[in-house]
Amino acid sequence: MSLVIFSTISLLAAIYFAVKPKNLNTLELAMIMILVVYLDSNFMDIAILNLKRFIVSDKPADRFSFYLTFILLYPLVIAWSIDRLYSLPHKALKVLFSLFTIMLIVGSEQLTKYVKAVNYVDWNWRLDIAQWLTIWLISYILHLLFRKLVLKELNQ
């Protein structure tokens, strides 16, 4: 069941991301997605292997669903949100949209918990929010620094 749910959600997200006009160039979007995969995979390695906070199911479909979410779905959502920030006119809308993105990811993680693709040990939605807020902020700040560096190189 989890494979059907998350493969459908990921496919719809990938199609939506591919057809929507983008404000950022391909290099920036790729950098954001690679950064999110790197940050999330390192966090999950620490949380699963060292802290024993998550237990990934032994079923291949559940395991594939888990990897599909953090390799494809979450990076797409964060890249999409940072891309959309450039088209929003007001700072309040940007903050609300960023929080909506984080809540969307936390909701997806709660769905993985509900379909039992991942079992949580001493973990709750507040820790999920802190995790994804941190990952989103690091991604956004590094994107701004990357953009500044690229513009500096282009101006020379």
N, C-alpha and C positions, 0 to 999 in steps of 0.2 A: 504494500500500500504506500509506504513512504517513497519508494522509487517512482511510482506514478505521480504522486503529488509534487515532488521536488523536481522531477525531470520536466513536468509540464510548466511549473512556475519558472524554472530556469530557461526553458525554451521561449516562453512568452517574454521574459525579460530580455533575452538576447535579441529576439526579433524587434522588440520595441526600441532597444538601444541602437540597433543597426539602422532602422528606418528614420529615426528622429534626426532633425538637423542638429548639428553640434556647434557649440561655441569654442571648444578647445580643439587643438589639432590632434592628430593621431598619436604623435609622440607623447604629448602630455597625458592623453587618456591611457596609453600603454604604461607609462610611468606610474600613474595612479593605481592601475590594476595590479601591476607587479608589486608595488609597495604594499598594497592591502593584503595580497596573498602572502607576502613575506612576513608582515607583522602578525597576521592572524595565524599562520602556520607555526610561527615561533611561539606565540602565546598558547596555542593549543598543545604544542609539544610540552611546554612547561606545565600547563594545567592537567594534561592527561598523564604524562610520564612521571613527573616529579611530585606534583601536588595531589594526584589521584582524584581530581574534582569531576572528571568526566569519565564515563565508561562507554566506549563505542560498541554498538551491538556486533555480535559475531556473524549475523546474517549478511550475506554479500549485498543484498538489495539495500539494507539499512546503511551499511558501510559506504556504498556508492553514493547514496543520498547525502550522507554526511560530507563526503569529499566534494560532491557536486555543489553543495551550498557554499562551502568556504573557498572553493577554487573558482567558481563561476558566478554564482548568484550575488554574494556579498560584495565582491570587487566591482561587479557591474552596477550595483545599486549605489555604491559610494562614488564611482566615477560619474555616473549619471547625475547624482546630486551636486557634485562639485561643478560639473558642466552646466547644470541648470542655474546655479547661483549667479552666473554672469548675465543671465537674462532677467533676473528679478530686480525691480527698481528700488525697493525700499529695504533698509537694513533689518527691519522687524520681520519682513517676509523671508529674508535670507535665514534669519535665526529660526523661525518657525519651520521652514522647509528643511533645515539641517536636523532639527529635532524630530521632524516627521520621518526623515530617512533613518535616523537611529532607532526610532520606535518600530519602523518597518522591519529592520534587521532583527531587533529583539523579538518581535512577534514571530518572525520566521524561526528563530531559535526556540521559542516556546512551542512552535509547531513540531520541530524535530523531537522535542521532549514528549509531546502528546502522542506522536506516532511511534515512539520508543526507538527511534534511530540512535538516540544518545540518552544515556541515563546520567542525571546530575547527582553529585554527592556534595553536600554542603555548598550549594550554588543556588542563587536565586536571580530574579529579574533585575534587581538593583545592581548586582555585580555585572550582569550582561550590559546594562546601560553604561556603567562605568567603563567596561572593556571597549564597547563600540564607540563611545564618546571619545575615548583616548585614541583609538585607531583613526577615527574620522578627523580629529584635530591634527594628529601627526601627519596624516595624508594631505590635509588642506594646507598646513604650514609648509610642508616640504614641496607641495605643488607651487605655492607662491614663490618660494626660494628658487625652485627649478625654472619657473617662468622668468624671474628676475635675472638669473644667470644666462639663460638663452637670449634674452633681449640685450643683455650686456655684450655677449659674444657677437650678436648680429650687428650691433652698432659700431664695433671696432673695425 
